[in-house]
Amino acid sequence: MKTFYITTPIYYPSGKLHIGNSYTTVLCDSINRYKKLRGYDTYYLTGMDEHGQKVETVAKERSLTPQAHVDIIADDTKKLWKMLDIKYDDFIRTTEDRHEVVVEQIFEQLLKQDDIYLGEYEGHYCIHDESFFTETQLVDGKNCPDCGRPTELIKEESYFLRLPKYQDWLLKYIEDNPGFITPESRKNEVVSFIKGGLRDLSVSRTSFEWGVKVKSNPKHVIYVWIDALSNYITALGYRSKDTKLFNKYWGGDEVLHVVGKDILRFHAIYWPIMLKALDIPVNFKLYAHGWYLMKDGKMSKSKGKVVYPDDLIPRYGLDAMRYFLLKEIPYSGDGVFTPEDFVARVNYDLANDFGNLLNRTINMVNKYFNSSIKKNSATTEFDQLLVDKVKETIEAYSTSMDAMKVSNAISSLWSLISRTNKYIDETTPWVLAKDETKKDELENVLYNLVESLRHIGVMLKPILLDASKGLFTQLNIPTNLQTWDSLEFGSLKEVTVTDKPNPLFPRLDKKIEEEFIGTLLSGHPCKNCKDEEKEPENLITIEDFDKVEMVVGEILECKVHPDADRLLVSQVNTKDKVRQIVSGVSKYYSPEDMIGKKVVIVKNLKPVKLRGVLSEGMILAGKGRKALEVLELNNLKPGDKIS
């Protein structure tokens, strides 16, 4: 059995994930389901990239430790993937020991073999993209060329990865492997960038703490791209005690990384060079897709111009969301989300074209044959045209899916749906039903409709999860005829359809639903993060520090948060009052451990609700790679000031 390993990028936990992030995950899910349908042994990886200065900054703004912040985002992300019925095999988090230990080893190996060296870096840094840029790359002399935000000039000691050492090898590898980077336009982009001359890449930072430390020089944090990119092999057990998955899938038949075009360079240049330096086979293909845009440009959480799947799915269903996401982004371009387009896709493609075809067919089988029909030898002049279209669609669909052209595959499938609807108009079953001598011909027509729908249902399995099941259930198709291997016209011998068909996609009221979706776009900022475009203030004055009011607090009661296992809710006596404080320390302390501790409290933080529970301050703690310790002051009393 052939193997297939597919990965999403690991998502950055700065806030709630929108349909742009969801598109990548749904796209990978559909390709993975298709490969399973074709008989592959598949492995699907997704996860979170949880280190870096941006996480540290956002966590502070939320009055949380970085670990508590990423725990909450990871939990929310898993809930979203569950809502979208994403069938992943592993969810890797870069704060996990299985990942961090291997990243340490990778860095030390590259350092030992002189692929990494210690130097000093001066450059323009974008905290949002965690990237450095030269002056010539900046927009208007100061702004990041990727996201448009202002950069800051940073000078610090840094380790560097020797990219130029592998420049000629990488160009030749791309030339010798034409399918390595797709689409072709992205490959041309990468080749042009490499030919412009690669420079040594800064791969460590000393200006923040939240990340994997360099083992031989712990004042350095390993920079995000060496840390994050390694997830694709650490999740498979690379350098662990059990390397079965690594050997099976990384050394298997197909490995596919799917990423957005904004992180193309990191995956097409830095990652293969890292693998080459580590003497690991560069056994992957890279597909860099376009973005979901709004009418006025790229989605922006800070401006409220963003759509979240969990706002749409409860109202319109899972399949409407998946269909729109997969259909609207072409293979090598961007897609645009508008309320009008979303409602139109549901009403015309799903309700009219597909749903109505199924309902009409079932109703005619019920009306003319009391729910049951058999294959017979009667024919019409239009039968072969339909059979040929089914065969043509199977070939076009599989060719597109194999090439990650999912939108094209859907278009092929809808072309068959359109042809099947036309077959009804050509054969006019309602006319045949009036002539008793045409009964066999009528049964043949209805059989062909059911058989075409069966083929459509099989090919829909990776795309419309509920609707494909609904089709098979309402047509009462046996399980053995719901497989890819059963795609041969005429395999169905007889069928008894449901006598109570239910529309798979009820039509939407255009005006009401467009207005509803419009309200989601009129000011729907991320609930879990503040203004993304806010420039971090890394330096403070003594006057700033004096604003922070810290006192000793004694924990009187403590329990697990009712809606977040990783959070504890403590009742803390600070002399002036008993405060309720939510803290992300349950990985290291039980509620019983916390009771009685005299801890350091920041008491003048603005109260916030964390997962619905009010928090009126912050308990200070120290965090290392494998441990967290709450700060305790045993000889002071509740209310004593800290300065």
LUMPA-922462 format. One line per 2 residues: number of its first residue (from 1); their letters; for each residue z negated, x negated, y of C-alpha. Coordinates in Angstrom, 2 decimals. Each point is the difference from the previous one (the first is absolute). Example, Ala and Ser with C-alpha at 12.3 -4.5 7.8 and 13.67 -1.06 7.14 Angstrom:
BEGIN
1> AS> -7.80/-12.30/-4.50 ~ 0.66/-1.37/3.44;
# end
This chain:
BEGIN
1> MK> 0.00/0.00/0.00 ~ 0.97/-1.37/3.41;
3> TF> -2.73/-0.54/2.60 ~ 0.01/1.04/3.65;
5> YI> -2.61/-1.12/2.56 ~ 0.11/1.68/3.43;
7> TT> -2.23/-0.57/3.04 ~ -0.58/1.49/3.41;
9> PI> -1.21/-2.28/2.78 ~ -3.78/0.07/0.16;
11> YY> -0.89/2.13/3.00 ~ -2.09/-1.19/2.92;
13> PS> -3.18/2.09/0.47 ~ -0.03/0.31/3.76;
15> GK> 0.12/3.78/-0.23 ~ 1.32/3.07/-1.77;
17> LH> 3.37/-0.32/-1.78 ~ 2.89/2.12/1.30;
19> IG> 3.31/1.10/-1.53 ~ 1.56/-3.41/0.68;
21> NS> -2.49/-1.67/-2.35 ~ 0.23/2.95/-2.37;
23> YT> 3.79/-0.31/-0.18 ~ -0.22/-3.46/-1.57;
25> TV> -2.56/1.18/-2.55 ~ 1.95/3.16/-0.89;
27> LC> 3.24/-2.00/-0.21 ~ -1.58/-2.44/-2.47;
29> DS> -1.51/2.90/-1.93 ~ 3.40/1.68/-0.37;
31> IN> 1.69/-3.23/-1.15 ~ -2.85/-0.68/-2.42;
33> RY> 0.24/3.53/-1.44 ~ 3.77/-0.42/-0.38;
35> KK> -0.46/-3.26/-1.90 ~ -2.55/1.70/-2.29;
37> LR> 2.49/2.82/-0.53 ~ 2.55/-2.64/-1.08;
39> GY> -2.44/-1.46/-2.54 ~ -1.35/-3.03/1.87;
41> DT> -3.53/-1.35/-0.43 ~ -1.04/0.19/3.66;
43> YY> -2.86/-1.29/2.15 ~ -0.53/1.29/3.54;
45> LT> -2.24/-1.86/2.47 ~ -1.21/1.06/3.43;
47> GM> -3.12/-0.83/2.01 ~ -1.61/-1.18/3.23;
49> DE> 0.19/-3.23/2.05 ~ -3.61/-0.03/1.19;
51> HG> -0.57/-3.32/1.81 ~ 0.83/-1.25/3.46;
53> QK> -1.01/0.07/3.65 ~ 1.32/3.49/0.59;
55> VE> -2.25/1.48/-2.71 ~ -2.96/-1.90/1.44;
57> TV> 0.76/1.38/3.47 ~ 0.55/3.63/-1.06;
59> AK> -3.17/-0.05/-2.12 ~ -2.04/-1.11/3.02;
61> ER> 1.50/2.81/2.08 ~ -1.13/2.45/-2.70;
63> SL> -3.50/-1.53/-0.19 ~ 0.60/-0.97/-3.64;
65> TP> 0.08/-3.19/-1.99 ~ 3.55/-1.01/-0.96;
67> QA> -0.78/0.73/-3.65 ~ -1.29/3.49/0.77;
69> HV> 3.09/0.67/2.12 ~ 2.48/-1.08/-2.69;
71> DI> -1.95/1.88/-2.68 ~ 0.42/3.24/1.93;
73> IA> 3.71/-0.57/0.63 ~ 0.60/-0.95/-3.65;
75> DD> -1.74/3.17/-1.18 ~ 2.04/2.13/2.41;
77> TK> 3.22/-1.70/-1.09 ~ -0.69/0.65/-3.67;
79> KL> -0.62/3.67/0.83 ~ 3.34/0.14/1.83;
81> WK> 1.86/-1.56/-2.93 ~ -1.68/2.54/-2.30;
83> ML> 1.15/2.82/2.29 ~ 3.55/-1.42/-0.19;
85> DI> -0.36/-0.30/-3.82 ~ 0.75/-3.73/0.10;
87> KY> -0.26/-1.38/-3.54 ~ -0.91/-3.63/0.69;
89> DD> -1.40/-2.30/-2.72 ~ -2.17/-2.15/2.27;
91> FI> -1.40/0.11/3.53 ~ -0.69/-3.59/1.11;
93> RT> -2.38/-0.75/2.85 ~ -0.02/-3.49/1.50;
95> TE> -3.80/0.12/0.35 ~ -0.37/0.11/-3.78;
97> DR> -1.29/-3.10/-1.81 ~ 2.97/0.03/-2.41;
99> HE> 2.23/-0.60/3.03 ~ -2.12/-2.20/2.28;
101> VV> -0.84/-2.59/-2.68 ~ 3.69/-0.50/-0.85;
103> VE> 1.01/-0.22/3.69 ~ -2.53/-2.82/0.40;
105> QI> 1.55/-1.81/-2.97 ~ 3.57/0.52/1.24;
107> FE> -0.89/-1.45/3.40 ~ -1.73/-3.03/-1.50;
109> QL> 2.94/-0.70/-2.32 ~ 2.50/0.13/2.87;
111> LK> -2.30/-2.25/2.04 ~ -0.39/-2.49/-2.84;
113> QD> 3.75/-0.32/-0.52 ~ 0.59/-0.38/3.77;
115> DI> 1.87/3.25/0.43 ~ -2.83/0.86/2.42;
117> YL> -1.43/-2.44/2.57 ~ -2.59/0.12/2.81;
119> GE> 1.20/-0.09/3.60 ~ -0.37/1.82/3.31;
121> YE> 1.77/3.15/1.10 ~ 0.82/1.30/3.45;
123> GH> 1.97/3.20/0.25 ~ 0.24/3.60/1.15;
125> YC> -1.93/2.22/-2.40 ~ 0.39/3.76/-0.58;
127> IH> -3.18/1.46/-1.48 ~ 1.80/3.21/-1.04;
129> DE> 2.58/-1.79/-2.20 ~ -2.25/-3.02/-0.66;
131> SF> 2.92/-2.28/0.86 ~ 0.69/-2.98/2.23;
133> FT> 3.12/-0.24/2.16 ~ 1.67/-2.68/2.10;
135> ET> 0.69/0.60/3.69 ~ 3.70/0.47/-0.72;
137> QL> -0.82/2.79/-2.47 ~ -2.14/1.98/2.45;
139> VD> 1.28/3.03/1.90 ~ -0.40/-0.36/3.79;
141> GK> -1.82/-3.28/-0.57 ~ -3.17/1.60/-1.42;
143> NC> 0.63/2.90/-2.36 ~ 0.28/0.00/-3.79;
145> PD> 3.64/0.30/-1.14 ~ -1.04/2.20/-2.96;
147> CG> -2.34/2.59/1.54 ~ 0.36/-0.56/3.76;
149> RP> -3.72/-0.52/0.62 ~ -1.30/-2.87/2.18;
151> TE> -0.77/-3.26/-1.82 ~ -2.65/-2.58/0.85;
153> LI> 0.39/-3.77/0.13 ~ -2.19/-1.61/-2.68;
155> KE> -0.68/-3.66/-0.73 ~ -2.02/-0.88/-3.10;
157> ES> -0.18/-2.23/-3.04 ~ 2.10/1.42/-2.80;
159> YF> 1.41/-0.70/-3.42 ~ 3.81/0.15/-0.28;
161> LR> 2.37/0.85/-2.85 ~ 3.06/-2.28/-0.15;
163> LP> 2.82/2.55/0.12 ~ 2.81/-2.45/0.97;
165> KY> -0.59/-1.87/-3.28 ~ 1.39/3.04/-1.86;
167> QD> 2.63/1.16/2.49 ~ 3.08/-1.30/-1.86;
169> WL> -1.34/1.24/-3.34 ~ -0.58/3.50/1.38;
171> LK> 3.48/0.26/1.55 ~ 1.56/-1.01/-3.30;
173> YI> -2.21/2.42/-1.92 ~ 1.10/2.89/2.22;
175> ED> 3.64/-1.05/-0.38 ~ -0.29/-0.27/-3.81;
177> NP> -1.82/3.34/-0.31 ~ 1.98/2.53/2.08;
179> GF> -2.27/2.90/-0.99 ~ -3.19/-1.82/1.02;
181> IT> -0.26/1.68/3.44 ~ 1.37/3.47/0.70;
183> PE> 1.56/1.64/1.94 ~ 2.66/-2.58/0.89;
185> SR> -0.80/0.29/3.71 ~ -3.60/-1.10/-0.65;
187> KN> 1.20/-2.95/-2.09 ~ 2.27/-1.10/2.85;
189> EV> -2.97/0.24/2.36 ~ -2.08/-2.28/-2.22;
191> VS> 2.79/-2.54/-0.52 ~ 0.58/-0.18/3.75;
193> FI> -3.71/-0.57/0.62 ~ -0.18/-2.80/-2.58;
195> KG> 3.12/-1.72/1.31 ~ -1.61/0.02/3.45;
197> GL> -2.51/-2.48/-1.45 ~ -3.33/0.73/-1.66;
199> RD> -3.17/-1.45/1.53 ~ -3.33/-0.79/-1.62;
201> LS> -2.02/3.22/-0.24 ~ -3.61/0.33/1.16;
203> VS> -1.99/1.28/-3.00 ~ -3.64/-0.08/1.15;
205> RT> -2.15/1.14/2.92 ~ -3.38/-1.07/1.38;
207> SF> -0.49/2.67/2.68 ~ -1.28/2.79/-2.28;
209> EW> -2.04/0.34/-3.19 ~ 1.35/2.93/-1.99;
211> GV> 2.13/-1.51/-2.73 ~ 0.13/-2.40/-2.94;
213> KV> -1.44/-3.38/1.01 ~ 1.76/-3.28/-0.78;
215> KS> -2.19/-1.35/-2.80 ~ 0.23/-3.63/1.09;
217> NP> -0.39/0.78/3.74 ~ -1.88/3.33/0.43;
219> KH> 0.31/0.17/3.78 ~ 3.61/1.05/-0.67;
221> VI> 0.97/3.50/-1.13 ~ 3.16/0.17/-2.11;
223> YV> 2.63/1.73/2.08 ~ 1.15/3.49/-0.91;
225> WI> 3.40/-0.79/-1.50 ~ -1.17/-2.44/-2.68;
227> DA> -2.88/2.36/-0.71 ~ 1.97/3.25/0.01;
229> LS> 3.20/-1.14/-1.73 ~ -1.93/-1.38/-2.96;
231> NY> -1.08/3.53/-0.96 ~ 3.22/0.53/-1.95;
233> IT> -1.14/-2.54/-2.59 ~ -3.81/0.14/0.27;
235> AL> 0.18/3.70/-0.93 ~ 1.73/-1.02/-3.23;
237> GY> -2.71/-2.48/-0.89 ~ 1.68/-3.24/1.13;
239> RS> -2.47/-2.88/-0.66 ~ -2.49/2.41/-1.56;
241> KD> -1.41/-0.03/-3.53 ~ 2.46/2.72/-0.97;
243> TK> 3.59/-0.69/1.08 ~ 1.68/2.56/-2.29;
245> LF> 1.19/2.20/2.86 ~ 1.25/-3.00/2.01;
247> NK> 1.99/-1.35/-2.93 ~ 1.34/3.43/-0.92;
249> YW> 1.03/1.35/3.39 ~ 0.55/-2.99/2.30;
251> GG> 1.79/-1.73/-2.86 ~ 1.74/3.24/-1.02;
253> DE> 3.36/1.60/0.66 ~ -0.26/1.42/3.53;
255> VL> -2.39/-0.60/2.91 ~ 0.59/1.94/3.22;
257> HV> -1.89/-0.40/3.30 ~ 0.60/2.92/2.39;
259> VG> -0.95/-0.61/3.64 ~ 0.77/1.26/3.50;
261> KD> 2.52/-2.00/2.00 ~ -2.75/-1.17/2.39;
263> IL> -1.48/-2.29/-2.69 ~ 3.30/-1.19/-1.45;
265> RF> -0.35/-3.62/1.14 ~ -3.38/-0.52/-1.63;
267> HA> 1.20/1.26/-3.38 ~ 3.48/-1.53/0.10;
269> IY> -1.04/-3.48/1.24 ~ -3.72/-0.75/-0.26;
271> WP> -0.59/1.67/-3.39 ~ 2.82/-1.65/-1.98;
273> IM> -0.92/-3.38/1.53 ~ -3.63/0.50/-1.05;
275> LK> 1.11/0.86/-3.53 ~ 2.34/-3.01/-0.17;
277> AL> -2.78/-2.31/1.19 ~ -2.35/1.45/-2.64;
279> DI> 2.67/-0.43/-2.70 ~ 0.04/3.76/-0.68;
281> PV> 3.41/1.58/-0.75 ~ 1.46/1.82/3.00;
283> NF> 0.62/2.96/-2.26 ~ 0.25/2.87/2.48;
285> KL> 2.46/1.99/2.06 ~ -0.84/1.19/3.50;
287> YA> 1.01/3.31/1.55 ~ -0.81/0.35/3.72;
289> HG> 0.42/3.60/1.15 ~ 0.22/1.53/3.48;
291> WY> -2.63/1.88/2.00 ~ -0.83/3.61/0.68;
293> LM> 0.54/0.53/3.72 ~ -0.81/2.81/2.39;
295> KD> 2.62/1.26/2.43 ~ -1.28/-2.44/2.62;
297> GK> -0.52/-3.03/-2.21 ~ -2.32/-1.47/-2.63;
299> MS> -3.13/1.87/-1.03 ~ -3.10/-0.98/1.97;
301> KS> -3.54/0.99/-0.95 ~ -1.37/-0.94/3.40;
303> KG> 2.47/2.30/1.78 ~ -0.57/2.84/-2.45;
305> KV> 3.66/-0.09/-1.04 ~ -0.62/0.01/-3.73;
307> VY> 0.03/2.35/-2.99 ~ -2.52/-0.10/-2.83;
309> PD> 0.91/1.28/-3.49 ~ -3.37/1.68/-0.47;
311> DL> 0.84/2.29/2.95 ~ 3.26/1.13/-1.64;
313> IP> -0.67/0.15/-3.76 ~ -2.65/2.78/0.03;
315> RY> 2.38/2.20/1.99 ~ 3.39/-0.83/-1.53;
317> GL> -0.79/-1.49/-3.40 ~ 0.41/-3.44/-1.54;
319> DA> 3.70/0.29/-0.82 ~ 1.09/0.96/3.51;
321> MR> -1.73/-3.13/1.30 ~ 1.42/-2.29/-2.72;
323> YF> 3.50/1.43/0.38 ~ 0.12/-0.50/3.75;
325> LL> -1.43/-3.53/-0.19 ~ 2.47/-1.12/-2.66;
327> KE> 3.06/1.75/1.41 ~ -0.14/-0.87/3.68;
329> IP> -0.04/-3.83/-0.06 ~ 3.42/-1.36/-1.04;
331> YS> 0.17/-3.16/-2.11 ~ 0.59/-2.41/2.87;
333> GD> -1.07/1.99/3.07 ~ -2.85/1.85/1.67;
335> GV> -1.00/3.65/-0.32 ~ -1.13/2.41/2.71;
337> FT> -2.79/2.53/-0.41 ~ 0.32/3.21/2.00;
339> PE> -1.53/3.44/-0.61 ~ 3.49/1.51/0.02;
341> DF> 1.32/-2.35/-2.71 ~ -3.06/0.47/-2.21;
343> VA> 0.20/3.80/0.09 ~ 3.78/-0.10/-0.51;
345> RV> -0.30/-2.17/-3.12 ~ -2.52/2.41/-1.52;
347> NY> 1.98/3.14/0.84 ~ 3.55/-1.15/-0.73;
349> DL> -0.24/-2.74/-2.63 ~ -3.07/1.13/-1.94;
351> AN> -0.25/3.77/0.46 ~ 3.68/0.99/0.39;
353> DF> 2.01/-2.52/-2.02 ~ -2.37/-0.93/-2.82;
355> GN> -2.67/2.71/-0.17 ~ 2.46/2.86/0.38;
357> LL> 2.26/-1.44/-2.71 ~ -2.88/0.01/-2.47;
359> NR> -1.14/3.50/0.96 ~ 3.49/1.52/-0.16;
361> TI> 0.61/-1.52/-3.41 ~ -3.28/1.23/-1.48;
363> NM> 0.45/3.48/1.47 ~ 3.50/0.30/-1.48;
365> VN> -1.17/-1.16/-3.45 ~ -2.76/2.61/0.18;
367> KY> 2.26/2.75/1.27 ~ 2.98/-0.49/-2.32;
369> FN> -1.55/-1.47/-3.17 ~ -3.66/1.06/-0.01;
371> SS> -1.15/-3.61/0.75 ~ 1.66/-1.74/-2.99;
373> IK> 3.39/-1.72/-0.32 ~ 1.73/-2.30/-2.51;
375> KN> 2.75/-2.56/0.14 ~ 3.31/1.51/-1.13;
377> SA> 3.66/-0.94/-0.21 ~ 1.29/2.12/2.87;
379> TT> 1.41/-1.81/3.04 ~ 1.23/0.50/3.55;
381> EF> 2.51/-2.05/1.97 ~ -2.86/-1.36/2.14;
383> DQ> -2.26/-1.33/-2.77 ~ 1.49/-3.47/-0.30;
385> LL> -0.22/-0.55/3.75 ~ -3.75/0.61/-0.19;
387> VD> -0.46/-2.19/-3.10 ~ 1.96/-2.83/1.65;
389> KV> -2.14/0.32/3.12 ~ -3.18/-0.26/-2.07;
391> KE> 1.25/-3.20/-1.69 ~ 1.14/-1.44/3.35;
393> TI> -3.41/0.79/1.53 ~ -1.93/-1.73/-2.79;
395> EA> 2.01/-3.17/0.59 ~ -0.20/0.13/3.81;
397> YS> -3.73/0.85/-0.08 ~ -0.91/-2.84/-2.38;
399> TS> 2.14/-2.52/1.90 ~ -1.73/0.92/3.26;
401> MD> -3.52/-0.02/-1.47 ~ 0.60/-3.39/-1.63;
403> AM> 1.03/-1.32/3.41 ~ -3.09/1.53/1.80;
405> KV> 2.34/2.41/1.81 ~ -2.24/3.00/-0.60;
407> SN> 1.39/2.00/2.92 ~ 3.50/-0.43/-1.46;
409> AI> -1.26/1.10/-3.42 ~ -1.41/3.18/1.54;
411> SS> 3.32/0.67/1.76 ~ 1.81/-0.32/-3.35;
413> LW> -2.43/2.44/-1.57 ~ 0.43/2.52/2.82;
415> SL> 3.75/-0.30/-0.38 ~ -0.46/1.20/-3.60;
417> IS> -2.26/2.82/1.20 ~ 2.73/1.03/2.44;
419> RT> 2.65/-0.16/-2.74 ~ -2.17/2.14/-2.30;
421> NK> -0.42/2.60/2.75 ~ 3.77/-0.03/0.44;
423> YI> 0.42/0.56/-3.76 ~ -1.85/3.32/0.42;
425> DE> 2.40/1.06/2.74 ~ 3.01/-1.07/-2.11;
427> TT> -1.05/1.75/-3.22 ~ -1.49/3.14/1.64;
429> PW> -2.53/0.92/-2.72 ~ -0.62/3.41/1.63;
431> VL> 3.67/0.86/-0.56 ~ 0.00/-1.27/-3.60;
433> AK> -3.08/2.15/-0.68 ~ 2.00/3.16/0.69;
435> DE> 2.42/-0.75/-2.85 ~ -1.51/0.26/-3.52;
437> TK> 2.86/-2.13/-1.41 ~ -1.11/-2.85/2.29;
439> KD> -3.57/-0.16/-1.33 ~ 0.48/-3.32/-1.82;
441> EL> 1.67/-1.47/3.08 ~ -2.92/1.19/2.15;
443> EN> -2.51/-1.54/-2.40 ~ 1.96/-3.27/0.11;
445> VL> -0.10/-0.01/3.81 ~ -3.74/0.56/0.09;
447> YN> -0.50/-2.65/-2.71 ~ 1.95/-2.51/2.10;
449> LV> -2.15/0.82/3.01 ~ -3.22/-0.56/-1.97;
451> ES> 1.37/-3.20/-1.53 ~ 1.01/-1.33/3.42;
453> LR> -3.48/0.86/1.33 ~ -1.57/-1.83/-2.95;
455> HI> 1.90/-3.16/0.95 ~ -0.99/0.47/3.64;
457> GV> -3.65/0.38/-1.08 ~ 0.03/-3.27/-1.95;
459> ML> 1.45/-1.93/2.92 ~ -2.46/1.67/2.37;
461> KP> -3.03/-1.26/-1.97 ~ -0.45/-3.18/2.11;
463> IL> 0.58/1.92/3.26 ~ -1.47/3.54/-0.10;
465> LD> -3.04/-0.14/-2.24 ~ -1.17/3.62/0.09;
467> AS> 3.46/1.57/0.29 ~ 1.42/-1.85/-3.02;
469> KG> -2.96/1.22/-2.09 ~ 0.44/3.50/1.42;
471> LF> 3.70/-0.01/-0.91 ~ -0.70/-1.01/-3.61;
473> TQ> -2.80/2.56/-0.28 ~ 2.01/2.92/1.40;
475> LN> 3.05/-0.86/-2.11 ~ -2.26/-0.72/-3.01;
477> IP> 1.73/-3.33/-0.72 ~ -1.42/-1.84/-3.05;
479> TN> -1.71/-3.34/0.73 ~ 2.57/-1.98/-2.00;
481> LQ> 2.72/1.32/2.33 ~ -1.80/-1.16/3.15;
483> TW> 0.78/-3.70/-0.64 ~ 2.69/-2.34/1.27;
485> DS> 1.35/-0.45/-3.53 ~ 0.59/3.77/-0.20;
487> LE> 2.51/-0.08/2.87 ~ 3.02/1.17/-1.94;
489> FG> 1.56/3.28/0.98 ~ -0.36/2.49/-2.85;
491> SL> -3.20/-1.42/-1.50 ~ -1.82/3.26/0.73;
493> KE> 0.74/2.52/-2.77 ~ -1.92/3.05/1.15;
495> VT> -2.60/0.91/2.59 ~ -2.31/2.82/1.01;
497> VT> -0.78/-0.11/3.72 ~ -3.04/1.44/1.73;
499> DK> 0.14/3.69/0.82 ~ -2.02/-0.60/3.18;
501> PN> 1.71/-2.73/2.05 ~ -1.86/-1.41/3.00;
503> PL> 1.83/-1.59/2.94 ~ -0.73/-3.75/-0.03;
505> FP> 0.52/-0.29/3.76 ~ -0.62/3.11/2.14;
507> RL> 1.95/-0.04/3.24 ~ -1.90/-1.07/3.11;
509> DK> -0.10/1.86/3.29 ~ 1.98/-2.46/2.10;
511> KI> -1.67/0.70/3.35 ~ -3.59/0.10/-1.29;
513> EE> 0.29/-3.15/-2.12 ~ 1.85/-2.05/2.62;
515> EF> -2.72/0.88/2.50 ~ -2.74/-0.93/-2.49;
517> IG> 1.49/-3.41/-0.74 ~ 0.62/-0.49/3.70;
519> TL> -3.73/0.35/0.66 ~ -0.62/-2.87/-2.43;
521> LS> 2.25/-2.19/2.12 ~ -1.36/0.99/3.39;
523> GH> -3.04/-2.23/-0.08 ~ -1.31/-0.84/-3.44;
525> PC> -1.56/-3.45/0.36 ~ -1.46/-1.83/-2.94;
527> KN> -3.47/1.39/-0.68 ~ -1.26/-3.23/-1.54;
529> CK> 0.98/-2.50/2.63 ~ 0.01/-0.32/3.76;
531> DE> 2.96/-1.06/2.10 ~ 2.01/-2.37/-2.18;
533> EK> 1.54/-1.58/3.03 ~ -3.32/-0.94/1.57;
535> EP> -0.21/-3.76/0.48 ~ -3.10/-1.45/-1.71;
537> EN> -2.59/-1.72/2.15 ~ -1.16/-3.00/-2.02;
539> LI> -2.18/-1.55/2.67 ~ -3.01/1.63/1.67;
541> TI> -2.35/-0.98/2.83 ~ -3.81/0.01/-0.09;
543> ED> 0.15/3.21/2.00 ~ 2.03/1.55/-2.81;
545> FD> -2.51/-1.18/-2.57 ~ -2.88/1.44/2.02;
547> KV> 1.55/3.45/-0.41 ~ -0.69/-0.13/-3.74;
549> EM> -3.46/1.40/-0.68 ~ -1.40/-1.33/-3.29;
551> VV> -3.40/0.94/-1.42 ~ -1.90/-0.13/-3.27;
553> GE> 0.26/3.15/-2.09 ~ -1.87/0.94/-3.17;
555> IL> 1.95/1.96/-2.63 ~ -2.04/3.04/-1.03;
557> EC> 2.53/1.80/-2.20 ~ 3.40/-0.85/-1.44;
559> KV> 2.58/1.84/-2.11 ~ 3.67/-0.26/-1.00;
561> HP> 2.48/1.61/2.41 ~ 0.97/3.44/-1.42;
563> DA> 3.73/-0.70/0.41 ~ 0.30/-3.80/-0.33;
565> DR> -1.63/-1.94/-2.82 ~ 0.33/-3.28/1.91;
567> LL> -2.08/1.18/2.96 ~ -3.78/0.41/0.27;
569> VS> -1.74/2.37/2.43 ~ -3.36/-1.34/1.24;
571> QV> -2.79/1.54/2.11 ~ -1.22/-2.88/2.18;
573> NT> -3.15/-0.08/2.15 ~ 0.67/-1.90/3.25;
575> KD> -3.31/1.12/1.61 ~ 1.68/2.17/2.63;
577> KV> 1.47/2.26/-2.72 ~ 1.17/0.18/-3.60;
579> RQ> 3.73/-0.70/-0.01 ~ 2.55/0.85/-2.66;
581> IV> 2.29/-2.97/-0.67 ~ 2.98/-0.19/-2.38;
583> SG> 0.76/-3.46/-1.40 ~ 2.51/-1.35/-2.49;
585> VS> -2.38/-2.01/-2.17 ~ -0.23/2.00/-3.25;
587> KY> 2.00/-2.65/-1.87 ~ -2.94/-2.35/0.53;
589> YS> -3.08/2.26/0.43 ~ -1.22/3.17/-1.66;
591> PE> -1.81/2.63/2.13 ~ -3.26/-1.12/-1.62;
593> DM> 0.67/-3.63/1.05 ~ 0.35/1.04/3.63;
595> IG> -3.17/2.08/0.35 ~ -2.77/-1.96/1.76;
597> KK> 2.23/-2.72/1.43 ~ -0.51/-1.06/3.63;
599> VV> 3.53/-0.55/1.23 ~ 1.83/-0.86/3.22;
601> IV> 1.48/3.09/1.66 ~ 2.55/0.32/2.78;
603> KN> -1.41/3.19/1.47 ~ 2.17/0.65/3.05;
605> LK> 3.27/0.48/-1.86 ~ 1.73/3.26/0.78;
607> PV> -0.77/2.40/-2.91 ~ 2.96/0.61/-2.32;
609> KL> 0.66/2.11/-3.09 ~ 1.00/-1.96/-3.10;
611> RG> 1.45/2.29/-2.65 ~ -1.75/2.93/1.67;
613> VL> -3.46/-1.60/0.24 ~ -1.48/-1.00/3.40;
615> SE> -0.81/-3.70/0.47 ~ -2.23/-0.98/2.95;
617> GM> 0.14/-3.78/-0.10 ~ 0.86/-3.01/-2.12;
619> IL> -1.97/-2.04/-2.54 ~ 0.92/-3.66/0.35;
621> AG> 0.96/-2.01/-3.09 ~ 1.58/-3.32/-0.91;
623> KG> 3.06/-0.07/-2.30 ~ 1.36/-2.79/-2.16;
625> RK> 2.84/0.18/-2.51 ~ -2.20/1.23/-2.83;
627> AL> -3.20/1.13/1.66 ~ -1.37/2.10/2.84;
629> EV> -3.57/-0.23/1.32 ~ -1.67/2.40/2.39;
631> LE> -1.87/-1.91/2.73 ~ -3.77/0.45/-0.43;
633> LN> -2.88/-0.86/2.38 ~ -3.17/0.55/-2.04;
635> NL> -2.57/-1.11/2.62 ~ 1.14/2.31/2.81;
637> KP> -0.69/3.69/0.54 ~ 2.38/2.96/0.47;
639> GD> 1.25/0.07/3.59 ~ -0.50/-3.74/0.67;
641> KI> 2.95/-1.29/2.03 ~ 2.47/-2.62/-1.29;
643> S> 1.54/-2.41/2.51;
# end
